[in-house]
């Protein structure tokens, strides 16, 4: 795996973090959440190249928050029902009427 994946990602994604202290493996969920929520197509290509489709698929299911648009996008791209995402289940528990 390429160790400098963070240097290839858009800097605005980590405006509030010390990017030198991020570890691509330890901070994988944070990186993927930022890339898919606010990144560019190039950022997405870089994380696909670095992590691979299966690793990303497993990690995004466990991320606690995606906005509705990102959740729909990831559901389609990875062919995963929205109900399988932790963020979907969490939003339902916080919204008892189930309106998303």
N, C-alpha and C positions, 0 to 999 in steps of 0.2 A: 504494500500500500504506500501510496505517496504521502509523505509526512507534512507537506506544506499546503494541504488543501485549504486551510484557513486563509492563507495568503492569496489564494485565487478567488475568494468570495468577495462580494461587494462590502466595502467597509461600513456602509450605513447600517448593515444588519446587526452590527455589534457595537454601536455607538456608545452603549452604556456598560460595556465590558472591556476589560484589559485583554485584548485578543492574544497577547503573548502568554497569558495564563490559562487559556482554554486548551483543553485536550480533546482532539477529534473523537476519541473513543469514550472517554468519561463524559464529555459534554455533548454526546451525539444527539440526544433529544432536543436540547436547546438549539443546536445548529440546524437540525432538520425543521424544527418549528419556525425558526426565523427565515430559513431559505424558502420554505413552501408558503409562508404567510406574506413575506415581503420581498423575496428575492426575484432575480431576473431569470430568464430562460438559461442563461449561461451559468448562473449559480446552481440551478437544478442539474444541469449537465455535469457540473463538477462533483456534486454530491453523489449522483448516480455512478459516476466513474470511480469515486473513492470508496463508497460503501457497498455498492451493488444493490440491485433491485430487492432481493430477498431480505437483506439486512434493513433496508429502509422500510419495507413493508411491515416487518415485525416491530420496528421502533415506533412508527407513526401510530400504530394501534394503541400504544400505551401513553401517548402524549395527552396531557390533561386539557389542553385548549387549542382549538382551531376555530376561526370564524366560520360562519355558515358557507361562504363562498369557497374557502379553502377546503373545508370538509367535503363539499360536493365534488370539487375538482379531484381530490385524492381518492374518493370513493370510485370515481370513474376511471382514473388513471390506473389504479391498482385492482379494479374490479372487486372491491370489498364493499359489502353493504354498510351504510352509515351506522347502523345499529351495532356493528362490531367495534367501533372506535370508542375508546374510553371517554373521549371528550363528548361524544353524543350521549352516552349514558349519564355522564355528569350533568350535562345541560338539562336532561330530562328530570333528574333528581332535584335540580335547582328550580325547575319550571314544571310544577305538577300537572299543568294542563297539556304538556307535551307539544307546545307550539314552538316550532323552530323556524 
